[in-house]
Amino acid sequence: MREGRLGYNCENGRYGLLSMDLWIDRGFHCGECMEVLVDDQWVRTRMEMNPAMEWYLVGTPYCGNLEYVRARIPE
């Protein structure tokens, strides 16, 4: 698994996965799956956008500003 944190990529208007300050993934699309850390446990989720045009992670408390959410994706 490739692990890092979510960060907003202003070049494409999407959240991507960063390790240090380097992009692992430059931008997730709606429906793309990943795992995020919630209360010290990895939870499978997917990136979506709600009617208010806010990115959120399905089945987690994360919505709106997703900066610094710990996440991982398959190699």
DSSP file (Angstrom, degrees, kcal/mol; ACC not computed):
  #  RESIDUE AA STRUCTURE BP1 BP2  ACC     N-H-->O    O-->H-N    N-H-->O    O-->H-N    TCO  KAPPA ALPHA  PHI   PSI    X-CA   Y-CA   Z-CA
    1    1 A M              0   0    0      0, 0.0     2,-0.5     0, 0.0    74,-0.0   0.000 360.0 360.0 360.0 142.2    0.0    0.0    0.0
    2    2 A R  E     -A   73   0A   0     71,-3.3    71,-2.4    22,-0.0     2,-0.3  -0.890 360.0-165.0 -97.4 126.1    1.1    3.6   -0.7
    3    3 A E  E     +A   72   0A   0     -2,-0.5    69,-0.2    69,-0.2     2,-0.2  -0.875  27.4 108.7-120.5 144.2    0.4    5.8    2.3
    4    4 A G  E     -A   71   0A   0     67,-2.7    67,-2.2    -2,-0.3     2,-0.3  -0.802  58.5 -67.8-171.2-144.3    0.3    9.5    2.8
    5    5 A R  E     -AB  70  18A   0     13,-2.5    13,-3.3    65,-0.3    65,-0.2  -0.950  42.9-105.1-132.8 153.7   -2.1   12.3    3.4
    6    6 A L  E     + B   0  17A   0     63,-2.3    62,-2.6    -2,-0.3     2,-0.3  -0.547  40.9 175.4 -76.0 143.5   -4.8   13.9    1.3
    7    7 A G  E     - B   0  16A   0      9,-2.1     9,-3.0    -2,-0.2     2,-0.4  -0.991  33.4-109.3-147.1 148.1   -4.1   17.3   -0.1
    8    8 A Y  E     - B   0  15A   0     -2,-0.3     2,-0.8     7,-0.2     7,-0.2  -0.664  23.3-151.8 -83.1 127.3   -5.9   19.6   -2.5
    9    9 A N  E >>> - B   0  14A   0      5,-3.3     4,-1.7    -2,-0.4     5,-1.1  -0.860   7.4-169.4 -99.5 103.4   -4.4   19.9   -6.0
   10   10 A C  T 345S+     0   0    0     -2,-0.8    -1,-0.1     1,-0.2     5,-0.1   0.664  80.3  69.5 -70.3 -15.2   -5.4   23.3   -7.3
   11   11 A E  T 345S+     0   0    0      1,-0.2    -1,-0.2     3,-0.1    -2,-0.0   0.840 120.1  14.8 -69.6 -32.7   -4.1   22.4  -10.8
   12   12 A N  T <45S-     0   0    0     -3,-1.0    -2,-0.2     2,-0.2    -1,-0.2   0.416 100.8-118.8-122.8  -0.1   -6.9   19.9  -11.3
   13   13 A G  T  <5S+     0   0    0     -4,-1.7     2,-0.3     1,-0.2    -3,-0.2   0.767  76.4 109.9  70.6  26.2   -9.4   20.8   -8.5
   14   14 A R  E   <S-B    9   0A   0     -5,-1.1    -5,-3.3    12,-0.2     2,-0.4  -0.872  72.3-107.8-129.4 161.1   -9.2   17.4   -6.9
   15   15 A Y  E     +B    8   0A   0     13,-0.3    13,-3.3    -2,-0.3    -7,-0.2  -0.753  41.8 179.5 -85.6 136.3   -7.9   15.9   -3.7
   16   16 A G  E     -B    7   0A   0     -9,-3.0    -9,-2.1    -2,-0.4     2,-0.5  -0.658  31.5 -95.4-124.6-176.7   -4.8   13.7   -4.2
   17   17 A L  E     -BC   6  25A   0      8,-2.2     7,-3.5   -11,-0.2     8,-1.6  -0.918  37.8-167.1-109.9 125.3   -2.5   11.7   -2.1
   18   18 A L  E     -BC   5  23A   0    -13,-3.3   -13,-2.5    -2,-0.5     2,-0.5  -0.868  16.3-164.7-112.5 142.4    0.8   13.3   -0.9
   19   19 A S  E >  S- C   0  22A   0      3,-2.7     3,-2.3    -2,-0.4     2,-0.5  -0.985  81.2 -38.0-121.1 117.4    3.9   11.8    0.7
   20   20 A M  T 3  S-     0   0    0     -2,-0.5   -15,-0.1     1,-0.3    -2,-0.1  -0.597 125.3 -36.2  61.4-118.2    5.9   14.6    2.3
   21   21 A D  T 3  S+     0   0    0     -2,-0.5     2,-0.4    -3,-0.1    -1,-0.3   0.101 118.7 101.1-117.2  21.3    5.3   17.2   -0.4
   22   22 A L  E <  S-C   19   0A   0     -3,-2.3    -3,-2.7     0, 0.0     2,-0.3  -0.884  74.6-116.7-110.8 137.6    5.3   14.8   -3.4
   23   23 A W  E     +C   18   0A   0     -2,-0.4    -5,-0.2    -5,-0.2     3,-0.2  -0.553  28.7 175.3 -72.9 127.4    2.2   13.6   -5.2
   24   24 A I  E    S+     0   0A   0     -7,-3.5     2,-0.4     1,-0.4    -6,-0.2   0.780  89.3  10.3 -88.5 -43.2    1.6    9.8   -5.0
   25   25 A D  E    S-C   17   0A   0     -8,-1.6    -8,-2.2     1,-0.1    -1,-0.4  -0.985  73.2-151.0-136.0 123.8   -1.7   10.3   -6.8
   26   26 A R  S    S-     0   0    0     -2,-0.4   -12,-0.2     1,-0.2     2,-0.2   0.648  74.7  -8.3 -75.6 -15.9   -2.4   13.8   -8.3
   27   27 A G        -     0   0    0    -14,-0.1   -11,-0.3   -19,-0.1    -1,-0.2  -0.675  58.6-136.0 177.0 125.8   -6.2   13.6   -8.0
   28   28 A F        -     0   0    0    -13,-3.3   -13,-0.3    -2,-0.2     2,-0.2  -0.602  21.2-143.7 -85.5 147.1   -9.0   11.2   -7.1
   29   29 A H    >   -     0   0    0     -2,-0.2     3,-2.2     1,-0.1    18,-0.3  -0.692  39.6 -75.4-102.5 160.3  -12.2   11.0   -9.1
   30   30 A C  T 3  S+     0   0    0      1,-0.3    18,-0.2    -2,-0.2    -1,-0.1  -0.293 121.2  22.8 -53.2 134.7  -15.7   10.3   -7.8
   31   31 A G  T 3  S+     0   0    0     16,-3.7    -1,-0.3     1,-0.3     2,-0.3   0.313  85.5 140.6  89.7  -8.6  -16.0    6.7   -6.8
   32   32 A E    <   -     0   0    0     -3,-2.2    15,-2.1    15,-0.3    -1,-0.3  -0.519  45.8-133.5 -72.7 133.0  -12.3    6.0   -6.4
   33   33 A C  E     +D   46   0A   0     -2,-0.3     2,-0.3    13,-0.2    13,-0.2  -0.527  36.9 143.2 -91.6 153.2  -11.6    3.8   -3.5
   34   34 A M  E     -D   45   0A   0     11,-2.1    11,-2.9    -2,-0.2     2,-0.4  -0.930  43.3-107.3-163.4 178.4   -9.0    4.1   -0.7
   35   35 A E  E     -DE  44  72A   0     37,-2.4    37,-2.5    -2,-0.3     2,-0.3  -0.971  30.8-168.8-119.1 141.5   -8.5    3.5    3.0
   36   36 A V  E     -DE  43  71A   0      7,-2.2     7,-2.7    -2,-0.4     2,-0.6  -0.929  27.3-109.6-128.0 154.2   -8.4    6.4    5.5
   37   37 A L  E     +D   42   0A   0     33,-2.0     2,-0.5    -2,-0.3    33,-0.3  -0.738  37.8 173.4 -87.1 118.7   -7.5    6.4    9.2
   38   38 A V  E >  S-D   41   0A   0      3,-3.0     3,-1.2    -2,-0.6    -2,-0.0  -0.982  73.6 -19.2-127.3 117.2  -10.5    7.0   11.5
   39   39 A D  T 3  S-     0   0    0     -2,-0.5    -1,-0.1     1,-0.3     3,-0.1   0.909 128.1 -52.2  51.0  47.3  -10.0    6.7   15.2
   40   40 A D  T 3  S+     0   0    0      1,-0.2     2,-0.4    -3,-0.0    -1,-0.3   0.672 119.9 105.1  65.6  20.2   -6.7    4.8   14.7
   41   41 A Q  E <  S-D   38   0A   0     -3,-1.2    -3,-3.0    -5,-0.0     2,-0.4  -0.994  72.7-120.9-130.1 140.0   -8.4    2.2   12.4
   42   42 A W  E     -D   37   0A   0     -2,-0.4     2,-0.4    -5,-0.2    -5,-0.2  -0.656  31.7-168.5 -78.9 128.6   -8.1    1.9    8.6
   43   43 A V  E     -D   36   0A   0     -7,-2.7    -7,-2.2    -2,-0.4     2,-0.3  -0.972  20.5-126.7-122.7 128.4  -11.6    2.2    7.0
   44   44 A R  E     +D   35   0A   0     -2,-0.4     2,-0.3    -9,-0.2    -9,-0.2  -0.560  47.7 147.4 -71.9 135.1  -12.4    1.4    3.3
   45   45 A T  E     -D   34   0A   0    -11,-2.9   -11,-2.1    -2,-0.3     2,-0.3  -0.869  36.3-131.1-152.0-178.8  -14.1    4.3    1.6
   46   46 A R  E     -D   33   0A   0     -2,-0.3    12,-2.0   -13,-0.2     2,-0.4  -0.988  26.0-109.6-144.0 153.2  -14.5    6.2   -1.7
   47   47 A M  E     +F   57   0B   0    -15,-2.1   -16,-3.7   -18,-0.3   -15,-0.3  -0.663  45.0 161.3 -83.6 132.5  -14.3    9.8   -2.7
   48   48 A E  E     -F   56   0B   0      8,-2.4     8,-2.6    -2,-0.4     2,-0.4  -0.909  32.9-128.2-141.7 169.4  -17.6   11.5   -3.7
   49   49 A M  E     -F   55   0B   0     -2,-0.3     6,-0.2     6,-0.2    -2,-0.0  -0.991  21.6-143.8-124.5 131.6  -19.0   15.0   -4.1
   50   50 A N    >   -     0   0    0      4,-2.5     3,-2.3    -2,-0.4     4,-0.2  -0.306  36.1 -93.0 -86.6 174.1  -22.3   16.0   -2.4
   51   51 A P  T 3  S+     0   0    0      0, 0.0    -1,-0.1     0, 0.0    -2,-0.0   0.732 125.7  62.1 -60.3 -21.6  -24.9   18.4   -3.9
   52   52 A A  T 3  S-     0   0    0      2,-0.1     3,-0.1     1,-0.0    -2,-0.0   0.340 119.7-111.9 -84.0   8.1  -23.2   21.3   -2.1
   53   53 A M  S <  S+     0   0    0     -3,-2.3     2,-0.4     1,-0.2    -4,-0.0   0.835  72.3 139.7  64.7  35.4  -20.1   20.6   -4.2
   54   54 A E        -     0   0    0     -4,-0.2    -4,-2.5    11,-0.0    -1,-0.2  -0.921  53.2-125.1-108.5 134.3  -18.1   19.4   -1.2
   55   55 A W  E     +F   49   0B   0     -2,-0.4     9,-2.8     9,-0.3     2,-0.3  -0.531  37.6 173.7 -71.1 143.1  -15.8   16.4   -1.4
   56   56 A Y  E     -FG  48  63B   0     -8,-2.6    -8,-2.4     7,-0.2     2,-0.6  -0.970  33.3-122.9-146.8 163.2  -16.5   13.7    1.2
   57   57 A L  E >   -F   47   0B   0      5,-2.2     3,-1.6    -2,-0.3     5,-0.3  -0.943  37.3-118.9-112.0 114.1  -15.4   10.2    2.1
   58   58 A V  T 3  S+     0   0    0    -12,-2.0   -12,-0.2    -2,-0.6     4,-0.0  -0.204  93.3  11.0 -56.6 132.0  -18.3    7.7    2.2
   59   59 A G  T 3  S+     0   0    0      1,-0.3    -1,-0.3   -14,-0.1   -15,-0.0   0.613 112.0  92.0  76.4  14.1  -18.9    6.1    5.6
   60   60 A T  S <  S-     0   0    0     -3,-1.6    -1,-0.3     2,-0.2    -3,-0.1  -0.831  85.1-115.0-128.7 169.1  -16.5    8.4    7.5
   61   61 A P  S    S+     0   0    0      0, 0.0     2,-0.5     0, 0.0    -3,-0.1   0.453  80.1 114.5 -81.4   1.8  -17.0   11.7    9.3
   62   62 A Y        +     0   0    0     -5,-0.3    -5,-2.2     2,-0.1     2,-0.3  -0.624  33.0 142.5 -85.7 122.0  -14.8   13.5    6.7
   63   63 A C  B     +G   56   0B   0     -2,-0.5     2,-0.8     2,-0.2    -7,-0.2  -0.983  56.1   2.6-153.7 143.5  -16.5   16.1    4.5
   64   64 A G  S    S+     0   0    0     -9,-2.8     2,-0.9    -2,-0.3    -9,-0.3  -0.725 120.3  40.0  86.8-110.3  -15.5   19.5    3.0
   65   65 A N        +     0   0    0     -2,-0.8    -2,-0.2     1,-0.2   -11,-0.0  -0.673  61.2 169.8 -80.5 107.7  -11.9   20.2    4.0
   66   66 A L    >   +     0   0    0     -2,-0.9     3,-1.8    -4,-0.1   -60,-0.3   0.299  25.0 139.4-101.4   7.5  -10.1   16.8    3.6
   67   67 A E  T 3  S+     0   0    0      1,-0.2   -60,-0.2   -62,-0.1     3,-0.1  -0.252  72.1   9.7 -54.8 136.6   -6.6   18.3    4.0
   68   68 A Y  T 3  S+     0   0    0    -62,-2.6     2,-0.4     1,-0.3    -1,-0.2   0.469  81.8 148.1  73.1   6.3   -4.3   16.1    6.1
   69   69 A V    <   -     0   0    0     -3,-1.8   -63,-2.3   -63,-0.2    -1,-0.3  -0.594  53.5-119.7 -67.7 127.0   -6.6   13.1    6.3
   70   70 A R  E     +A    5   0A   0     -2,-0.4   -33,-2.0   -33,-0.3     2,-0.3  -0.527  47.2 165.6 -70.4 132.4   -4.3   10.0    6.5
   71   71 A A  E     -AE   4  36A   0    -67,-2.2   -67,-2.7    -2,-0.2     2,-0.3  -0.949  23.1-162.2-145.8 161.3   -5.0    7.7    3.6
   72   72 A R  E     -AE   3  35A   0    -37,-2.5   -37,-2.4    -2,-0.3   -69,-0.2  -0.994   3.0-169.5-147.4 152.4   -3.6    4.8    1.6
   73   73 A I  E     -A    2   0A   0    -71,-2.4   -71,-3.3    -2,-0.3   -39,-0.1  -0.930  36.8 -86.8-135.7 157.4   -4.1    3.2   -1.8
   74   74 A P              0   0    0      0, 0.0    -1,-0.0     0, 0.0     0, 0.0  -0.240 360.0 360.0 -62.6 155.1   -3.0   -0.1   -3.4
   75   75 A E              0   0    0    -74,-0.0     0, 0.0     0, 0.0     0, 0.0   0.498 360.0 360.0 -58.4 360.0    0.4   -0.1   -5.1
